[in-house]
């Protein structure tokens, strides 16, 4: 059996993270198709599976050291579909299609997802490794995608009297605001047995995983809502606004960063002086100095 050439093996390893990203895209498109057919439970599962693929592609890229700018941009484009367009379609077809203006709510949500992903790309590194600047788009998308699951459980009968048709547009707009807000969300809960916080985090994470695994239709939506509320309440009560990354790309003005042509011509005056070149000889010393800038004397050169 002939061994696999090292360049071919390396190429396969590089393509592996992008394979998970494209699998995320597959589930996002499939979720849209399922939502259009009225199969909302299956559509929610597609968004969940897309979230699993999204979590794996980054970890595989770091484990194999094959991360690239191409992978980052591809991941953001795919996330815009899987956690922006697909959940908005699920909500529109299942709940919001009674009103002619409801598509504007879906547009606002998708627009905030796109801005959230663009800001994440700008803020790669730093706090993005331990905290998310704003609600992560996968969490927002999975929250909307699992709402229909919750309506099919016995728990929903306790809140069936609520005006959900009126409340849900507000929920979508709230999630949209949180994605582009200054609220910090932990990337992963602190787990371990060294301190109280680690022990509590380990217990909560284990309980959430077991609950979703045993009865996903009943527990997925409440747990995701709890995560959304946790970051917001934590920011309000503990005042984490002052721990933000430096600057906010959403508030940057491109005109403030790039000077115009007039200021460049006013501040910098460059006078081109032709250099006398002789065959077989180097140009005369100092011949290429601009006329507007005096040549330094011997004292200035020694300093």
Backbone bond lengths (Angstrom), bond angles and torsions (degrees), N, CA, C in turn:
res aa  C-N    CA-C-N  psi(-1)  N-CA   C-N-CA  omega(-1)  CA-C   N-CA-C  phi
1 X - - - 1.468 - - 1.528 109.49 -
2 X 1.334 116.57 125.34 1.451 120.43 -176.97 1.527 110.38 -75.74
3 X 1.335 117.86 134.43 1.468 119.66 178.60 1.521 111.34 -68.95
4 X 1.315 115.93 151.00 1.463 121.45 179.29 1.521 108.91 -74.25
5 X 1.333 118.81 128.06 1.466 120.42 178.85 1.527 110.94 -58.46
6 X 1.329 114.75 145.65 1.462 119.66 -178.04 1.527 112.90 -62.01
7 X 1.354 120.17 -40.91 1.479 117.81 176.46 1.522 113.30 -60.47
8 X 1.342 116.77 -38.44 1.465 119.22 179.10 1.523 111.15 -67.45
9 X 1.336 116.57 -38.88 1.461 119.79 178.51 1.525 110.46 -66.22
10 X 1.332 115.89 -40.78 1.456 119.66 178.52 1.521 111.11 -63.50
11 X 1.324 117.00 -39.97 1.461 121.19 179.08 1.528 110.69 -63.57
12 X 1.329 116.67 -38.47 1.462 120.24 178.84 1.521 111.20 -66.51
13 X 1.341 116.87 -38.38 1.459 120.54 179.25 1.523 110.52 -67.26
14 X 1.336 116.96 -38.95 1.459 120.76 179.45 1.528 111.08 -64.81
15 X 1.331 117.25 -37.80 1.462 121.19 -178.05 1.526 112.85 -77.55
16 X 1.331 118.09 -14.56 1.463 120.51 -175.60 1.527 112.71 -61.13
17 X 1.349 120.82 -49.98 1.474 118.67 178.58 1.522 113.06 -59.91
18 X 1.338 117.11 -38.72 1.463 119.52 178.66 1.523 111.65 -66.47
19 X 1.332 116.90 -26.17 1.460 119.90 174.92 1.520 111.54 -64.32
20 X 1.336 117.38 -41.37 1.464 120.30 175.71 1.531 110.62 -65.51
21 X 1.328 117.12 -37.36 1.462 120.08 178.35 1.525 111.30 -63.60
22 X 1.327 116.61 -42.75 1.467 119.74 178.42 1.525 111.41 -69.04
23 X 1.336 117.55 -30.26 1.464 119.91 173.28 1.527 110.31 -64.41
24 X 1.329 116.71 -37.73 1.461 120.85 174.00 1.524 110.71 -60.38
25 X 1.334 116.58 -41.98 1.464 120.52 177.06 1.527 111.41 -62.89
26 X 1.327 117.04 -40.07 1.467 120.88 178.27 1.523 110.84 -58.73
27 X 1.331 116.70 -47.51 1.464 119.77 -179.18 1.528 111.14 -67.74
28 X 1.337 117.96 -33.74 1.458 119.69 177.43 1.519 112.37 -64.49
29 X 1.337 116.64 -44.92 1.469 120.12 177.82 1.526 110.65 -65.73
30 X 1.334 116.59 -40.46 1.465 120.54 -179.92 1.526 110.67 -64.85
31 X 1.343 117.43 -34.62 1.466 120.53 177.13 1.522 111.08 -63.92
32 X 1.329 117.14 -39.28 1.464 120.30 177.91 1.527 110.65 -64.42
33 X 1.329 116.39 -42.14 1.469 120.53 178.93 1.528 110.49 -63.11
34 X 1.325 116.77 -44.95 1.464 120.73 179.99 1.528 111.21 -63.77
35 X 1.332 117.20 -39.59 1.461 119.90 179.06 1.521 110.99 -65.01
36 X 1.321 117.36 -39.01 1.465 120.55 178.43 1.521 111.52 -65.39
37 X 1.328 117.49 -28.05 1.465 121.70 178.39 1.522 113.05 -86.61
38 X 1.335 117.53 -2.85 1.450 120.77 -179.02 1.511 114.39 83.47
39 X 1.316 118.92 11.58 1.465 123.27 179.46 1.529 107.92 -96.61
40 X 1.332 116.01 78.55 1.455 120.79 -169.69 1.525 112.80 -77.57
41 X 1.305 118.95 -30.51 1.462 120.28 177.13 1.522 110.07 -66.33
42 X 1.334 116.73 -45.78 1.464 120.08 177.70 1.525 110.94 -64.69
43 X 1.327 117.20 -36.60 1.465 120.00 177.36 1.526 111.12 -63.09
44 X 1.335 116.49 -39.73 1.459 119.52 176.61 1.516 112.42 -63.14
45 X 1.337 116.50 -39.64 1.465 119.84 177.20 1.521 110.91 -62.30
46 X 1.319 117.07 -37.62 1.470 120.05 179.14 1.523 110.95 -62.96
47 X 1.331 117.31 -40.42 1.464 119.93 177.61 1.525 110.46 -66.12
48 X 1.334 117.41 -39.63 1.465 120.52 177.83 1.524 110.59 -63.00
49 X 1.324 117.28 -46.41 1.464 120.25 178.45 1.531 110.78 -62.81
50 X 1.322 116.60 -36.31 1.456 119.36 174.89 1.520 111.92 -62.14
51 X 1.335 116.89 -37.92 1.459 120.16 175.94 1.514 112.46 -64.23
52 X 1.330 116.88 -37.36 1.472 120.10 176.47 1.524 110.39 -64.13
53 X 1.324 117.28 -44.31 1.467 120.64 178.18 1.528 110.99 -63.43
54 X 1.329 116.82 -37.65 1.461 120.66 179.11 1.522 111.10 -65.69
55 X 1.328 117.13 -36.09 1.462 119.82 177.81 1.522 111.80 -71.68
56 X 1.325 117.02 -31.76 1.463 120.20 -176.67 1.520 112.64 -78.68
57 X 1.337 118.16 -34.63 1.468 118.26 -174.31 1.524 112.05 -64.13
58 X 1.332 117.26 -40.01 1.457 119.23 177.96 1.514 112.69 -68.02
59 X 1.325 116.86 -40.56 1.464 119.75 179.55 1.523 111.70 -67.36
60 X 1.324 116.72 -38.34 1.465 119.65 177.52 1.522 110.42 -66.32
61 X 1.321 117.18 -40.12 1.466 120.10 178.98 1.521 111.49 -63.32
62 X 1.341 117.53 -40.09 1.461 119.67 178.47 1.518 111.53 -71.84
63 X 1.335 116.87 -37.27 1.463 119.38 -179.20 1.521 111.87 -67.74
64 X 1.315 117.58 -36.81 1.466 121.70 -179.10 1.525 112.69 -95.43
65 X 1.343 117.15 -1.02 1.464 122.28 179.82 1.529 111.42 55.51
66 X 1.303 114.92 45.55 1.467 120.90 -179.32 1.522 111.49 -119.96
67 X 1.333 117.05 21.91 1.452 119.31 177.84 1.519 111.60 -67.58
68 X 1.311 116.54 146.97 1.462 122.01 -178.66 1.516 108.95 -151.74
69 X 1.328 115.54 162.64 1.459 120.45 176.65 1.522 111.13 -64.30
70 X 1.322 116.22 -33.66 1.465 120.05 176.36 1.524 110.60 -60.77
71 X 1.334 117.23 -43.98 1.456 120.58 179.01 1.514 112.47 -64.15
72 X 1.337 116.96 -37.94 1.464 120.55 178.99 1.525 110.92 -63.81
73 X 1.337 116.44 -46.39 1.459 119.75 -179.10 1.528 111.43 -67.58
74 X 1.331 116.68 -40.24 1.466 120.08 178.33 1.520 110.72 -62.66
75 X 1.319 117.09 -41.48 1.464 121.00 -179.52 1.526 110.84 -62.67
76 X 1.314 117.51 -40.51 1.465 120.21 -179.99 1.526 111.69 -67.57
77 X 1.323 116.87 -40.65 1.465 119.61 178.36 1.526 111.26 -63.19
78 X 1.320 116.19 -40.56 1.462 120.18 179.67 1.525 110.70 -69.35
79 X 1.342 117.40 -41.15 1.463 120.39 179.49 1.526 111.60 -61.75
80 X 1.326 116.97 -33.02 1.465 119.45 178.12 1.523 111.53 -61.75
81 X 1.323 116.76 -31.03 1.468 120.75 178.44 1.523 111.03 -83.18
82 X 1.340 116.50 -48.60 1.467 120.25 -173.24 1.520 112.83 -71.17
83 X 1.345 117.67 -35.39 1.464 120.62 -175.99 1.523 112.97 -114.99
84 X 1.329 116.58 2.14 1.450 120.73 175.21 1.512 112.03 -114.06
85 X 1.323 116.37 -65.90 1.464 120.88 -176.29 1.528 111.24 -69.38
86 X 1.335 117.51 -47.74 1.470 120.51 -175.36 1.531 112.76 -61.59
87 X 1.352 120.99 -51.23 1.470 119.02 177.61 1.522 113.09 -62.00
88 X 1.334 117.21 -35.46 1.465 119.09 177.94 1.524 111.09 -64.32
89 X 1.329 117.19 -39.36 1.466 120.61 176.62 1.530 110.68 -64.53
90 X 1.323 117.15 -41.87 1.471 120.13 179.34 1.523 110.41 -60.11
91 X 1.334 116.85 -46.36 1.457 120.18 -179.70 1.528 111.55 -66.72
92 X 1.316 117.01 -38.02 1.466 119.25 -177.75 1.525 111.03 -67.74
93 X 1.329 117.09 -48.45 1.461 119.67 -176.79 1.527 112.39 -71.58
94 X 1.324 118.44 -30.60 1.465 120.41 -175.25 1.523 113.12 -88.37
95 X 1.335 118.34 -30.65 1.462 120.12 -172.25 1.525 113.06 -132.41
96 X 1.324 117.93 -47.46 1.460 121.56 -163.68 1.518 115.39 -89.93
97 X 1.321 118.68 -0.92 1.466 119.44 -173.27 1.529 113.55 -77.40
98 X 1.321 118.03 3.94 1.461 119.83 178.11 1.527 111.87 -76.65
99 X 1.308 117.47 -27.46 1.461 121.74 -176.34 1.524 110.00 -106.22
100 X 1.320 115.36 140.99 1.464 119.65 -177.90 1.524 112.43 -71.57
101 X 1.343 117.99 -21.35 1.456 121.68 -178.15 1.520 112.54 -92.00
102 X 1.334 118.07 -2.42 1.463 120.33 -173.29 1.525 112.35 -64.86
103 X 1.334 117.26 -26.48 1.461 118.79 -179.40 1.522 111.46 -65.01
104 X 1.345 117.51 -23.27 1.457 120.11 177.18 1.524 111.22 -67.76
105 X 1.329 116.47 -34.98 1.466 119.77 175.43 1.524 110.16 -64.37
106 X 1.330 116.06 -42.36 1.470 119.82 177.38 1.523 110.94 -63.00
107 X 1.327 116.97 -39.26 1.460 120.10 177.88 1.524 110.98 -62.82
108 X 1.340 117.01 -44.40 1.466 120.35 179.92 1.523 110.91 -61.35
109 X 1.329 116.34 -40.31 1.463 119.81 179.00 1.525 111.04 -64.40
110 X 1.332 117.68 -47.54 1.465 120.91 -179.11 1.526 110.61 -63.73
111 X 1.326 117.19 -39.34 1.466 120.22 178.67 1.521 111.21 -62.23
112 X 1.323 117.80 -40.27 1.465 120.70 178.74 1.525 111.22 -69.28
113 X 1.327 117.49 -34.68 1.465 119.63 175.27 1.523 110.38 -61.64
114 X 1.317 117.19 -44.67 1.468 120.85 -179.50 1.526 110.61 -63.63
115 X 1.336 117.80 -43.59 1.465 120.31 178.24 1.519 111.51 -66.28
116 X 1.326 116.35 -36.98 1.470 119.81 177.83 1.525 111.05 -62.52
117 X 1.314 117.71 -42.81 1.460 121.49 179.75 1.523 110.99 -68.55
118 X 1.320 117.66 -37.93 1.465 120.12 177.69 1.523 110.72 -64.44
119 X 1.320 117.20 -41.22 1.463 119.90 178.29 1.520 111.12 -66.08
120 X 1.311 117.65 -37.11 1.461 120.62 178.26 1.528 110.74 -62.73
121 X 1.326 117.21 -39.75 1.464 120.01 178.45 1.521 111.39 -63.96
122 X 1.339 116.99 -38.14 1.459 120.26 179.20 1.519 111.02 -68.78
123 X 1.332 117.00 -34.72 1.460 121.50 -174.72 1.523 112.93 -96.59
124 X 1.304 119.22 26.27 1.460 120.78 177.65 1.518 109.34 -56.37
125 X 1.335 116.39 134.96 1.458 120.49 -179.12 1.516 110.81 89.81
126 X 1.345 116.14 178.89 1.456 121.33 179.97 1.511 111.76 65.20
127 X 1.343 115.47 -131.31 1.457 121.03 -176.30 1.518 112.62 -67.79
128 X 1.322 117.33 -19.26 1.461 119.70 -179.77 1.520 111.86 -62.36
129 X 1.344 118.49 -17.61 1.458 120.83 -179.58 1.527 111.53 -77.14
130 X 1.330 117.38 -32.12 1.458 120.83 -177.89 1.526 112.79 -111.58
131 X 1.309 117.23 -28.38 1.458 122.00 -179.83 1.522 109.68 -134.31
132 X 1.314 114.74 153.54 1.456 121.41 173.86 1.521 108.75 -100.53
133 X 1.318 116.58 134.03 1.460 122.69 176.44 1.521 107.39 -84.88
134 X 1.319 115.88 93.08 1.456 121.41 -172.76 1.520 110.69 98.69
135 X 1.318 115.71 161.08 1.461 120.99 -179.97 1.527 110.11 -62.77
136 X 1.330 118.94 128.49 1.470 120.11 178.47 1.526 110.97 -63.13
137 X 1.312 115.97 140.60 1.466 119.86 -179.29 1.527 112.91 -63.07
138 X 1.353 121.34 -35.24 1.470 118.31 175.49 1.521 113.02 -61.36
139 X 1.341 117.59 -38.80 1.465 120.13 178.90 1.521 110.77 -65.47
140 X 1.326 117.26 -42.46 1.467 120.01 178.16 1.520 111.02 -64.75
141 X 1.330 117.17 -43.72 1.458 120.17 -179.17 1.515 112.86 -64.87
142 X 1.326 117.03 -43.00 1.464 119.64 180.00 1.523 111.55 -69.66
143 X 1.330 117.73 -30.05 1.466 120.01 175.65 1.522 111.01 -62.58
144 X 1.322 117.08 -45.70 1.465 120.11 178.41 1.523 111.73 -69.07
145 X 1.327 116.70 -37.91 1.466 119.89 -176.66 1.519 112.64 -68.71
146 X 1.338 117.95 -26.08 1.468 120.84 -177.94 1.524 112.62 -96.27
147 X 1.334 117.75 1.08 1.464 118.30 178.59 1.531 110.95 -62.48
148 X 1.321 117.16 -43.68 1.464 119.52 -179.69 1.524 110.90 -62.72
149 X 1.326 117.63 -33.19 1.468 119.52 174.98 1.525 110.28 -56.07
150 X 1.343 115.59 -46.67 1.458 120.56 -176.25 1.520 111.59 -63.53
151 X 1.332 117.60 -31.19 1.465 120.00 179.71 1.522 112.53 -69.56
152 X 1.316 117.90 -15.23 1.457 121.28 -179.21 1.522 112.94 -95.43
153 X 1.329 118.41 8.60 1.461 122.34 -178.70 1.527 110.38 -107.07
154 X 1.324 114.91 167.53 1.466 120.34 178.86 1.523 111.73 -70.55
155 X 1.335 117.90 -25.50 1.460 119.94 179.14 1.524 111.87 -64.04
156 X 1.307 116.59 -28.35 1.458 119.71 -176.65 1.520 111.73 -66.37
157 X 1.317 117.70 -24.26 1.463 120.54 -179.04 1.531 111.52 -66.23
158 X 1.342 117.49 -23.98 1.461 119.72 178.51 1.530 111.64 -72.40
159 X 1.326 117.16 -23.50 1.469 120.69 -179.74 1.521 110.58 -119.99
160 X 1.320 116.19 18.65 1.462 119.97 -177.36 1.522 111.92 -66.29
161 X 1.333 116.49 -24.46 1.454 119.86 -179.07 1.517 113.94 -77.01
162 X 1.317 117.36 -10.19 1.460 119.55 179.72 1.526 110.61 -68.17
163 X 1.316 117.90 148.71 1.484 119.85 177.44 1.530 110.80 -78.39
164 X 1.323 115.91 72.24 1.458 120.18 -175.03 1.523 112.22 -61.63
165 X 1.316 116.70 -32.19 1.459 119.36 -179.49 1.524 111.25 -63.79
166 X 1.342 116.07 -27.82 1.461 120.50 176.99 1.519 111.92 -91.16
167 X 1.328 116.81 -31.24 1.463 121.19 -176.35 1.524 111.99 -75.38
168 X 1.333 117.77 -38.19 1.461 120.85 -172.43 1.526 113.95 -62.00
169 X 1.347 120.48 -39.50 1.471 117.10 173.45 1.521 112.96 -58.07
170 X 1.333 116.65 -37.65 1.461 119.35 175.52 1.515 112.33 -66.03
171 X 1.337 116.90 -36.10 1.468 120.35 176.66 1.524 110.75 -63.69
172 X 1.328 116.53 -43.90 1.464 119.62 179.19 1.525 111.44 -63.74
173 X 1.318 117.15 -40.73 1.462 119.79 178.67 1.522 111.37 -68.39
174 X 1.339 117.14 -34.24 1.464 120.07 176.47 1.521 111.13 -65.03
175 X 1.327 116.80 -45.17 1.462 120.08 176.22 1.527 110.93 -61.54
176 X 1.317 116.30 -38.39 1.465 119.95 178.47 1.523 110.92 -62.08
177 X 1.326 116.29 -44.40 1.465 119.94 179.31 1.525 111.33 -64.74
178 X 1.325 117.20 -42.08 1.465 119.99 -178.33 1.524 111.71 -63.90
179 X 1.328 117.92 -31.30 1.462 119.56 -179.69 1.521 112.18 -66.84
180 X 1.321 118.65 -32.78 1.462 121.03 -178.86 1.523 111.19 -106.41
181 X 1.326 117.68 14.35 1.456 122.07 -177.92 1.528 110.07 -88.79
182 X 1.339 115.67 -176.54 1.456 122.79 176.87 1.525 112.11 -96.56
183 X 1.311 118.38 13.85 1.462 121.71 -179.73 1.526 109.02 -75.26
184 X 1.333 116.16 132.44 1.458 121.31 179.36 1.525 110.01 -93.78
185 X 1.316 115.84 134.64 1.459 122.40 177.17 1.522 108.68 -121.86
186 X 1.331 117.51 133.66 1.471 118.98 179.19 1.516 111.12 -67.12
187 X 1.336 115.58 137.64 1.462 119.67 176.97 1.519 110.66 -66.41
188 X 1.316 116.61 -42.45 1.461 122.73 176.67 1.513 108.10 -144.16
189 X 1.338 119.03 142.92 1.463 119.65 177.24 1.519 110.86 -66.58
190 X 1.322 115.76 147.12 1.458 120.23 178.85 1.526 109.81 -70.96
191 X 1.318 114.89 120.12 1.457 120.25 -178.51 1.517 109.21 -119.26
192 X 1.318 116.05 155.58 1.456 122.00 -179.21 1.515 109.87 143.49
193 X 1.319 115.27 177.84 1.457 121.07 -177.68 1.520 111.90 -120.75
194 X 1.341 117.77 15.88 1.455 120.25 -175.83 1.517 112.69 -85.19
195 X 1.328 118.19 -27.17 1.458 120.51 -178.72 1.524 109.44 -145.00
196 X 1.332 114.99 174.42 1.462 120.60 -177.34 1.523 111.17 -63.54
197 X 1.331 116.76 -40.95 1.459 119.74 -178.48 1.522 111.29 -63.25
198 X 1.327 116.99 -41.32 1.457 120.15 178.74 1.520 112.41 -66.18
199 X 1.343 116.42 -38.94 1.467 119.94 179.35 1.527 110.59 -65.84
200 X 1.335 116.32 -45.61 1.464 119.95 179.57 1.523 110.52 -63.81
201 X 1.328 117.27 -42.29 1.460 120.35 178.23 1.516 112.48 -62.04
202 X 1.328 116.67 -40.44 1.466 120.12 179.01 1.521 111.20 -64.50
203 X 1.339 116.36 -42.65 1.465 120.01 -179.52 1.525 110.79 -64.85
204 X 1.327 116.99 -45.02 1.465 120.05 -178.99 1.524 111.64 -65.19
205 X 1.331 117.24 -41.76 1.462 119.80 179.68 1.524 111.05 -65.02
206 X 1.321 116.81 -43.29 1.467 120.26 179.41 1.525 110.85 -64.18
207 X 1.339 117.01 -42.41 1.465 120.43 179.96 1.524 111.21 -65.07
208 X 1.338 117.53 -39.93 1.466 120.29 179.68 1.521 111.44 -65.57
209 X 1.331 116.91 -42.76 1.467 120.08 -179.92 1.523 110.79 -64.05
210 X 1.332 117.03 -43.83 1.463 120.42 -179.76 1.528 110.66 -65.08
211 X 1.331 117.40 -42.80 1.468 120.57 -178.61 1.525 111.22 -63.39
212 X 1.336 116.86 -44.30 1.466 119.36 179.85 1.520 110.91 -68.04
213 X 1.324 117.06 -34.58 1.463 119.87 179.68 1.528 111.23 -69.68
214 X 1.336 117.56 -37.70 1.464 121.03 -176.67 1.524 110.91 -77.06
215 X 1.340 117.48 -51.53 1.467 121.62 -178.43 1.524 109.17 -134.75
216 X 1.313 117.76 81.30 1.470 119.81 -176.41 1.522 113.57 -64.64
217 X 1.328 118.11 -37.56 1.462 119.76 -178.07 1.517 111.79 -64.02
218 X 1.314 117.39 -32.04 1.455 121.41 -176.08 1.527 112.25 -85.43
219 X 1.330 117.90 -38.71 1.466 120.26 -167.99 1.528 114.60 -106.58
220 X 1.320 119.58 -18.58 1.470 119.94 -174.25 1.529 111.61 -62.41
221 X 1.329 117.17 -49.96 1.463 120.06 -177.72 1.525 112.55 -64.05
222 X 1.351 120.93 -47.87 1.473 119.27 178.50 1.523 113.30 -61.01
223 X 1.338 118.22 -37.39 1.466 120.08 -179.68 1.523 110.72 -67.75
224 X 1.323 117.43 -40.77 1.464 120.05 177.82 1.526 111.53 -66.76
225 X 1.334 117.28 -38.04 1.464 120.36 175.67 1.528 110.23 -63.52
226 X 1.335 117.08 -38.44 1.462 120.52 177.79 1.530 111.06 -63.11
227 X 1.330 117.39 -38.78 1.467 120.32 177.25 1.527 111.23 -64.58
228 X 1.330 116.18 -41.90 1.466 119.93 178.35 1.524 110.46 -62.51
229 X 1.333 116.70 -44.99 1.461 120.53 -178.73 1.522 111.62 -69.78
230 X 1.331 117.56 -31.25 1.466 120.93 -177.99 1.524 111.36 -61.29
231 X 1.327 116.69 -48.55 1.458 119.02 -179.64 1.516 112.58 -62.98
232 X 1.329 116.86 -40.06 1.460 120.49 -179.30 1.526 111.34 -67.20
233 X 1.342 117.27 -47.77 1.462 120.51 -179.81 1.520 111.45 -66.56
234 X 1.315 117.12 -36.44 1.469 121.01 178.42 1.523 110.82 -63.31
235 X 1.316 116.16 -39.17 1.460 120.19 178.58 1.523 111.24 -68.90
236 X 1.327 116.94 -39.25 1.460 120.51 -177.65 1.523 111.18 -69.54
237 X 1.322 117.64 -46.30 1.457 120.86 -172.38 1.523 113.10 -83.28
238 X 1.310 118.26 -29.53 1.457 120.19 -176.55 1.523 112.89 -107.08
239 X 1.335 117.87 -1.22 1.451 121.04 173.55 1.508 114.00 59.56
240 X 1.327 116.92 58.72 1.458 120.46 -179.18 1.522 112.71 -89.80
241 X 1.315 117.61 10.38 1.455 119.59 -178.43 1.531 112.09 -62.55
242 X 1.350 117.03 -29.74 1.457 119.59 -176.36 1.514 112.75 -81.65
243 X 1.334 119.53 3.44 1.452 122.36 -179.81 1.520 111.75 -107.47
244 X 1.327 116.33 24.40 1.452 120.67 -177.99 1.514 110.82 -75.79
245 X 1.338 117.58 159.55 1.458 119.95 170.57 1.523 110.46 -61.94
246 X 1.321 116.62 156.31 1.454 121.51 -178.08 1.523 110.23 -66.86
247 X 1.324 116.41 118.84 1.458 120.87 178.52 1.511 112.71 79.43
248 X 1.295 115.30 157.65 1.454 122.02 177.44 1.518 107.91 -126.64
249 X 1.348 118.83 113.45 1.461 120.34 -178.49 1.518 113.47 -58.11
250 X 1.346 117.92 -26.01 1.453 119.60 179.39 1.527 112.04 -69.60
251 X 1.343 116.43 -22.64 1.452 120.38 -178.05 1.517 112.76 -103.22
252 X 1.348 118.43 -3.04 1.455 121.02 -179.51 1.517 110.32 -69.66
253 X 1.319 115.64 140.49 1.458 121.93 176.33 1.516 107.85 -107.09
254 X 1.310 116.14 118.76 1.456 120.17 -176.15 1.519 111.25 -62.86
255 X 1.333 117.28 -29.66 1.457 119.93 -179.62 1.518 111.65 -68.95
256 X 1.358 117.24 -26.62 1.453 119.95 179.48 1.516 111.91 -74.89
257 X 1.316 117.64 -22.49 1.450 120.79 -175.55 1.524 111.67 -91.34
258 X 1.327 119.12 -32.64 1.443 122.00 -175.61 1.527 109.75 -109.74
259 X 1.331 119.26 114.69 1.460 120.61 178.64 1.513 110.99 -67.28
260 X 1.332 115.18 151.43 1.449 118.99 -178.69 1.525 110.75 -79.52
261 X 1.325 116.06 176.14 1.459 121.22 -174.99 1.525 111.15 -67.30
262 X 1.337 116.97 -34.79 1.461 119.66 -178.54 1.522 111.41 -65.12
263 X 1.347 116.79 -43.51 1.458 119.42 -179.63 1.513 111.78 -66.16
264 X 1.330 116.18 -34.57 1.456 118.45 177.43 1.525 110.76 -64.88
265 X 1.326 117.59 -42.99 1.460 120.06 179.98 1.526 111.85 -70.16
266 X 1.327 116.39 -29.45 1.455 119.99 -178.18 1.517 111.53 -76.76
267 X 1.355 117.15 -40.91 1.453 121.14 -174.68 1.519 113.18 -83.46
268 X 1.305 117.40 -30.55 1.455 120.45 -175.71 1.513 108.17 -123.95
269 X 1.312 117.18 119.37 1.460 122.37 178.22 1.520 108.11 -115.13
270 X 1.291 115.40 115.22 1.449 120.83 -177.29 1.512 108.58 -112.74
271 X 1.308 117.03 124.81 1.455 123.03 178.94 1.516 107.58 -113.86
272 X 1.309 116.48 116.96 1.457 120.88 -179.38 1.520 109.42 -81.61
273 X 1.290 115.24 127.58 1.454 121.91 177.05 1.509 108.79 -114.91
274 X 1.324 119.14 123.41 1.460 119.10 -179.51 1.521 111.14 -64.95
275 X 1.294 114.59 145.07 1.458 122.01 -179.20 1.518 108.53 -99.33
276 X 1.346 115.15 125.62 1.459 119.74 178.69 1.529 109.11 -78.51
277 X 1.274 114.02 114.34 1.454 119.41 -179.25 1.524 109.37 -107.17
278 X 1.294 116.22 134.31 1.449 122.21 178.23 1.519 108.62 -116.75
279 X 1.279 114.85 145.27 1.456 119.92 -178.70 1.525 109.56 -66.60
280 X 1.332 114.70 123.35 1.457 120.89 177.92 1.506 113.87 81.44
281 X 1.351 119.13 1.88 1.458 121.74 -179.25 1.533 109.35 -126.96
282 X 1.326 116.59 153.92 1.456 122.08 176.18 1.521 109.79 -80.09
283 X 1.305 119.26 154.34 1.465 120.72 177.21 1.522 111.49 -59.40
284 X 1.335 115.38 149.77 1.454 120.52 179.99 1.518 110.29 -61.77
285 X 1.355 116.40 138.95 1.454 122.13 -176.08 1.528 110.53 -59.40
286 X 1.308 116.02 126.11 1.460 121.05 177.43 1.498 114.69 84.73
287 X 1.354 116.95 5.35 1.458 118.19 -177.04 1.514 112.98 -72.06
288 X 1.322 117.34 -21.98 1.456 120.04 -176.79 1.515 113.03 -97.20
289 X 1.348 118.34 15.32 1.451 120.23 176.39 1.520 109.92 -77.89
290 X 1.347 119.40 138.81 1.464 119.93 174.81 1.519 110.78 -61.89
291 X 1.348 116.75 148.69 1.453 121.10 -178.52 1.518 111.82 -66.51
292 X 1.347 116.78 -28.99 1.461 119.79 -176.63 1.509 113.09 -78.89
293 X 1.328 118.40 -8.07 1.457 121.74 -177.96 1.520 108.08 -115.26
294 X 1.324 120.84 115.90 1.470 121.69 -179.51 1.520 111.14 -68.35
295 X 1.346 114.84 145.66 1.457 119.31 177.97 1.518 109.73 -72.57
296 X 1.351 116.90 138.53 1.465 118.45 179.66 1.521 111.06 -68.94
297 X 1.338 115.70 145.04 1.454 120.82 177.51 1.508 111.97 -81.49
298 X 1.318 117.48 -179.17 1.474 120.64 -178.50 1.511 112.74 -61.63
299 X 1.350 119.27 -35.95 1.457 120.89 -178.98 1.525 110.83 -67.79
300 X 1.331 115.57 -40.15 1.458 118.28 -179.41 1.510 110.93 -66.74
301 X 1.306 118.22 -36.47 1.453 120.50 179.82 1.523 111.20 -68.46
302 X 1.341 117.62 -35.22 1.461 119.84 -179.39 1.508 111.80 -71.36
303 X 1.322 117.92 -28.33 1.456 120.55 177.49 1.507 110.70 -74.61
